[in-house]
Amino acid sequence: MQAVNVAETGFEIGWDFARFGRVLDPAISEHSVLDGYRAGREHFRVPQHLPDRFVSKWLQLRLNAFRRRRILDCEVTPAYLKRIDCAVCPITLTAMTHSALAESDWSVDRINNDGAYAPGNLMVMCVKANRAKGARGYHEVIQLVSKSGDGLLLGLSKREWARLACVMVGAANLTGPSPTLLPLLTRIPEDSRVPLYFVFQQMLLLSARLATERNRVMKALCRLHPSSERSLVLRCAVERLAVTLRDAAYPYDALSDEGVQRPMRNWFTTMPAGSIPGLLRVCSQYGAERCENAPPVAWALETSGRF
């Protein structure tokens, strides 16, 4: 269990609320937070800075995490929240608002609810998607995806639940290949942990629109696979992806086409293990950063993210 000086951490949170001129919720009962807030109000007669929405969210995350006895990693800063921010919710595909007290408002949530507030385990989504996700884990979400029928299910459509499953699978620390060989149905959140097959799909999607770009990528991929036949079939699949993209309302919907998916899975699953570093180098030009065999230690999964 990660050691945390509870009194000192609470005091710092209260102090920073006062430093940025934020008002504490009257329901706050944690003495260390209140002590820090009172001391800060005495010290900062006038707020030192006007907080932007990233600072405000950072303050609220710290307070919420502290009250739940959850770890908030020191690398989660306003600058980090700005880095992972996005304009459109990757789950509902709605343009997100800010401080509108609406379901479209942006929110920051842990991807794996059993982990800490740490880099790689946070993503931005709208309030509607956040509320629907709640405390559900990946296995609960994928069960909702498999239910029959159309229409809303616990606040989201089946397609929206499927998108949520896509962003959660990499953080779920699963064993076995089946869940990680599914179509990528939405944008990979910045800095999140996802299966290599998802990174592979996103790379092909982003390079498919321009003929020069997809040809360059395909030349690099052909060098990684011993079967020229499988690479040729993959090239045809990428050409089909480029055509499908023209009419797709959301680009990632084009990856649902089984005529695209089957050759992709076939090429990927028959690629030699020794070619994985080469594939990562190609994918790195489209956002892939590193390859990890297990979730980061900072997630503190062994203590459910608690201090």
N, C-alpha and C positions, 0 to 999 in steps of 0.2 A: 504494500500500500504506500503510495507516494506521500512523503512527509510534507505537511503544510502547516505553517504557523497560523492557526485559525484566527487568533486575535489580531495579529498583524495584517493578515490578508483582509479581514473585514474592515479594519481601520482604514486601510489604503483605499478600499472601495468607497467608503463614506467620504473620505477626504477628497477623492477625485470628483464625486458628485458635487461637492461644495465648490471645488476649484473651477468646474465648468458651469456653475450656476444652475445645476439641475435640482429639482425638488424631489425629495425622497417620498415614496409612498407612505402615508401615515400608518399603514398596516405593518411596516417593517418592525420586527421585534428583536432582531439580532443586536445585542448590546455593542459589540465591537464596531459594527457599521454605524450605529447611531453615535458612538463616541467619536469616530472619525469624522462624521458629518458635522457634529457640533464644533469640533476643533477646527475643521476647515472653514466653517462659517465665520468663526472668530478671526481666523488668519486672513481669509480672502473676503474682505468687506465688499469688494466688487469682483465679480467673476473674472478670472484671468483670460479666458478664451470663450469664444462663441462656438459651441460644438456643432459640427456638421452632422449629417445623418449617420456617418460611419462611427464617429466618436460616440454619438448617442446610443447606437446599437451596441457598441463595445461596452459601454457602461452598463447597459441593461443586461447583456449576456453575462458579464462578470457577477452582477448581483444575483441573477437567476441561478447561475451555476453555484455560487456560494451558498445560497439558501437551500439548494438541493444536495449540498456536500459533494458536488461534482468538480473535477479538476478542469480548470481553464488554463491551457498551456500559455506560457509567456509569449510564444510566437504569434498568438492570436491577438493582433493589434488592429487599430483602425485602418492602417495601411493594408493589412492582410484582408480585412473585410472588403475594402475597396477593390482589391485584386480579384476576389471571387465573385464580385457583384455582376449582375447581368440585367438586361432590360426586359427580357421575356421569361416567364416561368417555364422551366423545362418540362414541367408536368402537365399543366393546363394550357400552355402556349398563349396565355394572356399577357398583355403588356402590364408590367407591374407599376403600381402607384406607390406613393410615399406619404405616410401620415394622413391618409384619407379616411381612416377608420372603415376600410372596405375589405372585402375578401381578396381583392386584387393587390393589397398592400404587400410590399416585400417583407420577408422574414428570413431569419437565419436559423437553421436547425441542424442537429447532428444526423448524419446519415445512418450510422449504427448507434442505436439508442443505448447499447451497452458499453459505449466508449466515451472518452472524455471530450471536452470541447477543445479539439486539437486540430492542427493543420491536416488536411486530407479527410477529416471526418465532419466537415462543415460544408453546407451548400446553401445557396439562396434559392428560395421558392416563394410562391405567393401564400398568403394566410390560408386560403381555401385548401391548398394541397397540404400545408403543414398540419392543419386541424384534422384532415382526413387520415394522414399518416399517424399522428398521435404517437403512441408508444409501440406501435406495431413493428415487428421485425420482418426480415425478408420473407421468411416462410409463410407468415400470415398474409403478406401482400401477394405473394405468388398464388396462394389459395384463392384469393379474391379474383385474380386474373383468370383462373381456370373455371370459375362459376359460369353456368349457362345463363342465357338471356342477355338482353340489351338494356339500355337505360342506365341511370345513375345507380351506383351501389355504394352506400355509406358515403355519399357526397361526391364521388368521382365516377367517370365512365370507365368501362373496362380498358379502353385504350389508355386512359390516364393512369390507371393502376399499373398497366403494363410498362408505361414509361417510368413510373416510380420504381418498379422492380428492377429496371435496367440500371438506374443510378444507385440502387442499394446492393446489388449482387456483389460488386467488388469489395464492399466493406463488410460483407457478411462472413468472410473467412470460411467459405465452403470448401468441401472436398469433392472430387469427382468433376468430370468435364461437362456434364449435361447442362447445368444452368448457365455455364459461361459460353455456350455455343449457340446462343439465341440471337435473333436479329437485334441490332442496336436501334431503338425506336426514338431516341432523343439525344440531344447534345450532351456530351460528357461534361459534367460540372468541372469548373476550373480546380485543379489540384486534387481531384478526387481519385480514389483507388478503383480501377476497373480491370476486368480481364483483358488479356492481350488481344483476344479476338475482337473485342469491342474497339480497341485502339486501331486495329487493322481495318475494321469496317469504316471507322471515321476517316482514316487516312484516304481510303479509296473513294469515299463519298466526296471529300473536299477536293480531291484531285480529278474527279470524273468530268467536271463541266468543260474544261478546256482540253482540246485534243493534245496539245503539246505537253501539258502537265501530266495527263494520264499516260501518255506514251513514255515519258521520262520515268514515271513511277513503275510502270510495267517492265521496263528494261531492267530496273534495279531488282524487282521481284523475281524475274526470270532467272537471274543469276543465283538466287537462293534456293531454287527447287531443282532436283535432278530430272524431273519429268517434264520434257518440253510439251508433251500432250496436255498435261494438267495445267500448265502455264498458259497454253493457247486457249483452253476452255475458260480459264480465269479472265483472260483478255476479252473474250467474247462477252463474259458476264459484266465486265466493267463497261463495255460499249453499250450493253443493254441498260445498265444503270444510268449512263449518261442520257439515254433516250427517255427513260422513265422519269428522270429528274425534271424534264421540261414541263410535265403536267402535274407534278406532285405539289399538293398544297403546302406540305411541310416536307423539306428535303429528306428527312429520315424515314418518311413513309415509303420511299423508294426501296429501302433496304428490306421491306417486308416481302417483296417479290421473291417467291421461291426459286424462280428462274435465275435470280441473282444470288440468292443465299446458298443454294446447293453447290454451285461451283466454288464459291468462296470457302465454305466449310471443307469441301473436298481438298482444295489446295492447302488450306491452313493445317488440317489434321494430318496430312501426309508430308508436310514440310519436315526435313531433318531437324533434330534438336539443336544441332550445331549451327543452324541458320538463324536461330532466334536473336542473337546479338545483331546480326545484319538487318533483320526485320525491325528491330528496335531503332537502329540508326536511321532507317528510312522513315519510320513513324515519328522520330524525334523532330523532323521538319514540320510536322503537323500537330505538335503539342505534347507528345509523349516525353516524359522526363527521365524516368528511371524504372527499374524492374525490381520488385520486392516480393520475396516468397511469403511474407506474413505481414499482418498489419503493424504499423509502427509501435514501438514501445510507449510512445507518448499517449497512445489511446487508452492505456491502462485497462485493457479488457479483463484482466484477471481480477480486478476489483470493481468491474462494471463502471469504470471511469470515475470512481469515488476516491476522495482523499480520506 
